[in-house]
Structure formats: C-alpha cells, structure tokens
Amino acid sequence: MSARIRAVQSDHLLSSSSQQKEQLGALLQVFLADGERQLHELGQLELGAREKDLLAVVQTQWQTYRGQAQQLLYHSNGFQHAAGAALLSGAGRQTVTELGDSLHELTQLATQGGRQASARGDALYAQVRWTLIGLLMGIACIGLLVGWSLSRTIGDGIAGAVRATREVARGRLDCDIPASGTDEMGQLLANLAEMQASLVQVVARVRRGSDSVCAASAEIALGNQDLSARTERQACALEEAAASMAELSLAVTQNSAHARQASQVAQQAPAVAIKGGAVVGQVVDTMR
C-alpha cells in the first residue's frame, strides 16, 4: 500500500498538468481511505496486549503519514516541487520506514498469534473430537442399556401376559397378574386383571345359578316321586274298586237270579198250598 501511495505522490510532484494532478490526488485519497479501512479492520480483530500496543503505534504513525501526504499534495498543487520533494524524501520516507517496520512487526506478531491460535484451535479440536467421541460412545452405551432395559421390561410384561392368559385358559382364575406401570404393557396387564376379575364374577354367578338349578331339580325330583307314589296308590285303589265292582256285579247277578227263582216260587205257591191242604186232609181223614 505505501509503495503505491509513494508512487502516486511522485507522479503528482512530477506532473505539470493541473487536470492530471487532480486525478492523481483523487487516486491518492482513495489509497489513503483504503489504508484507513484496513487499519480499522485490523483494530476489530482480537489481539494480544503487545499487538494492541503496536497497533496504537501504527495508527499514530499512519496519522502522521496521512498528514504528510496531505501536506505533500498542498506543495505539489502549488507547484512547490522542491518543498514537496524534500518532504517526500525526508520526513515522509522516515515515516514510511517506521510505519513499514511497525506493520512488519505487527504482522509477525499477528502471524505468530495466528499460529498459536491455530495450534490452540487444533488442540481444542482434538479435545472436542475426543470428547464428542466419548460422549457418542457414552450415548451409545446408554442407548444400548435403555434398549436392553426396555426390551427386558416389554419381554417380562409379554411373558407375564402369556402366563396369565394360559392360566386363565386352563380355568385357574385365582392366578396373580402383576399389573404395574402406566405404559402400554402395564395397561395390557391391568386390562387382563380386570378381565380375570370379571370372569371370576361371571363364574360365581353361574355357580349360584347352577346351585339354584340343582336345588330346583331336587325339589322337582321329590315332587315326581311323591306324584308317582300317589299315582300308584290311586291305581291300587282303582284296582280294588274294580274288584269290588266285579263282586258287586256278580252279587247283583246272583240276586237277580234269586229274585227270578223267588218269583217263580211265589207263582207256584197257591197250587202247592192246595195240594198240601188236600194231603193234610187225607192224612187227617186217615188218622180218624
């Protein structure tokens, strides 16, 4: 940057045209503004104490150099070539040399600081990398542990549910179903426990109903036996009544026959009486 500025200053001193001097002056202002911007950007960097001190020196030297550059333009625009050349080769050269030395030292410090920062960054990167690797391995181990724990929990829950359903299918409704937890497996076991309790209630109601049916069946059997005994007694009574009716019918028949015989005897009684009287008379007459 300083070499270009000094070249423009030399051309400005040697130029005899006002228009060319104006153009070179504008170009010099651009270079000076560019140098000012670079120093400002350099001041925005994170620097050490030594670098900050050198930057303050550089900024002071730059302000001196900038003032000398403006003074040189004043001499050159006034065609004061001897004064401008003396300033350019004297104090201006010294200021440029001091500024260049300070910039060189600042550059070396900045480079050294950058290398140190790069080394610290590399070390930090390595540390962070190994830290991340350790964290990833830890996370992987934790993930494996959590996965193993979840699989064991789910497997134990499923095994418990299978055992419970097997026992219920075998008719053992008093088996213990450990329903714990609020996850899906815990809810499944809780539902199985509720189903088991409902089945116990249903079986109890069925047993009570079957006991009632057995009692009613016993009562019906007793009623049937009583009815059968009554039926047998009535049958015997009917047989006895039939026998009595048969005897009564026979007696009626005999009585009817006797009645007919008595009627015949009653019809024949007068004649027998007459004959009897005659016989009695004859006997009486004989006895006389």
C-alpha positions in Angstrom: 0.0 0.0 0.0 2.7 2.5 1.0 4.7 1.8 -2.2 1.6 2.7 -4.4 1.0 5.8 -2.3 4.6 7.0 -2.8 4.4 6.2 -6.5 1.3 8.3 -6.8 2.9 11.1 -4.8 6.0 11.1 -7.0 3.8 11.2 -10.2 1.9 14.0 -8.6 5.0 16.1 -8.0 6.4 15.4 -11.5 3.1 16.2 -13.2 2.8 19.7 -14.8 -0.9 19.4 -15.7 -3.5 20.5 -13.2 -6.0 18.0 -14.5 -3.6 15.2 -14.1 -2.7 16.4 -10.6 -6.4 16.4 -9.8 -6.8 12.8 -11.0 -3.7 11.7 -9.1 -4.9 13.5 -6.0 -8.2 11.7 -6.1 -6.4 8.4 -6.6 -4.2 9.2 -3.6 -7.3 9.9 -1.5 -8.7 6.5 -2.5 -5.4 4.8 -1.4 -5.4 6.7 1.9 -9.0 5.8 2.6 -8.2 2.1 1.7 -5.3 2.2 4.2 -7.6 3.8 6.8 -10.2 1.0 6.3 -7.5 -1.7 6.6 -6.3 -0.3 9.9 -9.9 -0.1 11.2 -10.5 -3.8 10.3 -7.2 -4.7 11.9 -8.4 -2.9 15.1 -11.6 -5.0 15.1 -9.6 -8.2 15.5 -8.9 -10.0 18.8 -5.3 -9.0 19.5 -3.0 -9.5 22.4 -1.6 -6.8 24.6 1.7 -6.4 22.6 -0.3 -6.4 19.3 -2.6 -3.7 20.6 0.3 -1.6 21.6 1.9 -2.0 18.2 -1.4 -1.2 16.6 -1.7 2.1 18.6 1.8 3.0 17.3 0.9 2.1 13.8 -2.3 4.2 13.9 -0.2 7.2 15.3 2.3 6.7 12.5 -0.4 6.4 10.0 -2.0 9.7 11.1 1.4 11.3 10.8 1.9 9.8 7.3 -1.6 10.9 6.3 -0.9 14.4 7.4 2.4 14.4 5.5 0.6 13.1 2.4 -1.9 16.0 2.6 1.0 18.5 3.0 2.7 16.9 0.0 -0.4 17.4 -2.1 -0.5 21.0 -0.9 3.1 21.6 -2.1 2.5 19.7 -5.3 -0.7 21.5 -6.2 1.2 24.8 -5.6 4.0 23.6 -7.8 6.4 23.8 -4.9 8.4 20.9 -6.2 11.5 21.5 -4.0 9.5 21.5 -0.8 7.4 18.5 -1.9 10.5 16.5 -2.9 12.2 17.4 0.4 9.1 16.2 2.3 8.8 13.1 0.2 12.5 12.1 0.5 13.0 13.3 4.1 10.3 13.1 6.8 7.9 11.2 4.5 10.5 8.5 3.8 11.3 8.2 7.5 7.7 8.0 8.5 7.1 5.4 5.8 10.1 3.3 7.0 8.9 3.5 10.6 5.4 2.6 9.6 6.6 -0.3 7.5 8.7 -1.6 10.4 5.8 -1.3 12.8 3.5 -3.0 10.3 6.1 -5.8 9.7 6.4 -6.4 13.4 2.7 -6.3 13.9 2.3 -8.7 11.0 4.8 -11.1 12.5 3.1 -10.9 15.9 -0.2 -11.4 14.3 1.1 -14.4 12.3 2.7 -15.8 15.4 -0.5 -15.3 17.3 -2.4 -16.8 14.5 -0.2 -19.9 14.6 -0.6 -20.1 18.3 -4.3 -19.7 17.9 -4.3 -22.3 15.2 -2.4 -24.7 17.5 -4.8 -24.0 20.3 -7.6 -24.5 17.9 -6.1 -27.8 16.8 -5.7 -28.9 20.4 -9.2 -27.7 21.2 -10.5 -29.5 18.1 -8.7 -32.7 19.1 -10.0 -32.3 22.7 -13.5 -31.6 21.4 -13.3 -34.5 19.0 -12.3 -37.0 21.7 -14.9 -35.5 24.0 -17.5 -35.9 21.3 -16.3 -39.5 20.6 -16.5 -40.2 24.3 -20.0 -38.6 24.5 -21.1 -40.6 21.5 -19.8 -43.8 23.0 -21.5 -42.9 26.3 -24.7 -42.1 24.5 -24.4 -45.4 22.5 -23.9 -47.3 25.8 -26.8 -45.5 27.4 -28.9 -46.2 24.4 -28.0 -49.9 24.5 -28.7 -50.0 28.2 -32.0 -48.3 27.7 -32.9 -50.5 24.8 -31.9 -53.6 26.8 -34.0 -52.4 29.8 -37.0 -51.6 27.6 -36.7 -54.9 25.8 -36.5 -56.7 29.1 -39.4 -54.8 30.5 -41.5 -55.4 27.5 -40.4 -59.0 27.3 -41.2 -59.6 31.0 -44.6 -57.9 30.5 -45.4 -60.0 27.5 -44.3 -63.2 29.3 -46.5 -62.3 32.3 -49.4 -61.7 30.0 -48.8 -65.0 28.2 -48.6 -66.9 31.5 -51.8 -65.2 32.8 -53.8 -66.0 29.7 -52.5 -69.6 29.8 -53.6 -70.0 33.4 -57.0 -68.4 32.7 -57.4 -70.7 29.7 -56.7 -73.7 31.9 -59.5 -72.5 34.3 -57.3 -71.1 37.0 -58.9 -67.8 37.7 -57.0 -67.3 41.0 -53.6 -66.7 39.4 -51.8 -63.5 40.2 -51.5 -60.9 37.4 -48.8 -58.3 38.3 -50.3 -55.1 36.8 -47.8 -52.3 37.3 -46.7 -49.3 35.3 -48.5 -46.8 33.2 -47.2 -47.8 29.8 -49.0 -49.9 27.2 -47.8 -53.2 28.7 -48.9 -52.0 32.1 -52.3 -51.1 30.7 -52.5 -54.5 29.0 -51.8 -56.3 32.3 -54.3 -54.1 34.1 -56.9 -55.0 31.4 -56.1 -58.7 31.9 -56.5 -58.3 35.6 -59.9 -56.7 35.1 -60.9 -59.4 32.7 -59.9 -62.0 35.3 -62.0 -60.3 38.0 -65.0 -60.1 35.6 -64.6 -63.9 34.7 -64.5 -64.7 38.5 -67.7 -62.8 39.0 -69.3 -64.5 36.0 -68.3 -67.9 37.2 -69.6 -67.1 40.7 -72.9 -66.1 39.2 -73.0 -69.2 37.1 -72.2 -71.4 40.1 -75.0 -69.7 42.1 -77.4 -70.2 39.2 -76.3 -73.9 38.9 -76.8 -74.4 42.7 -80.3 -72.9 42.3 -81.0 -75.2 39.3 -79.7 -78.2 41.3 -82.0 -77.3 44.2 -85.0 -76.8 41.9 -84.2 -80.1 40.2 -84.1 -81.9 43.6 -87.4 -80.4 44.5 -88.9 -81.4 41.2 -87.5 -85.0 41.7 -89.1 -85.2 45.1 -92.4 -83.9 43.6 -92.1 -86.5 40.9 -91.5 -89.3 43.4 -94.5 -88.1 45.5 -96.6 -87.9 42.4 -95.5 -91.4 41.4 -96.4 -92.8 44.8 -99.8 -91.1 44.7 -100.4 -92.4 41.2 -99.5 -96.0 42.4 -101.9 -95.6 45.4 -104.6 -94.4 43.2 -104.0 -97.3 40.8 -104.3 -99.7 43.6 -107.4 -98.1 44.8 -108.8 -98.2 41.3 -108.0 -101.9 41.1 -109.7 -102.6 44.4 -112.7 -100.5 43.3 -112.8 -102.6 40.1 -112.6 -105.8 42.0 -115.4 -104.6 44.3 -117.4 -103.5 41.3 -116.9 -107.0 39.8 -118.0 -108.6 43.1 -121.0 -106.2 43.3 -121.9 -107.0 39.7 -121.7 -110.8 40.5 -123.8 -110.2 43.6 -126.3 -108.3 41.6 -126.4 -111.1 39.0 -126.9 -113.7 41.7 -129.5 -111.5 43.4 -131.3 -111.2 40.1 -131.3 -114.9 39.7 -132.5 -115.5 43.2 -135.2 -112.9 42.6 -136.3 -114.7 39.4 -136.4 -118.0 41.4 -138.3 -116.4 44.2 -140.7 -115.0 41.7 -141.2 -118.5 40.2 -141.7 -120.0 43.7 -144.2 -117.3 44.6 -146.1 -118.1 41.4 -146.2 -121.8 42.3 -147.1 -121.3 46.0 -151.0 -121.4 45.7 -151.0 -124.7 43.9 -148.7 -126.2 46.4 -150.8 -124.9 49.1 -153.9 -126.5 47.7 -152.1 -129.8 47.2 -150.8 -129.5 50.7 -154.2 -128.9 52.1 -155.5 -131.9 50.3 -152.8 -134.1 51.6 -153.3 -132.8 55.1 -157.0 -133.5 54.7 -156.2 -137.0 53.6 -153.9 -137.5 56.5 -156.4 -136.2 58.9 -159.0 -138.5 57.4 -156.7 -141.4 57.7 -155.9 -140.7 61.3 -159.5 -140.6 62.1 
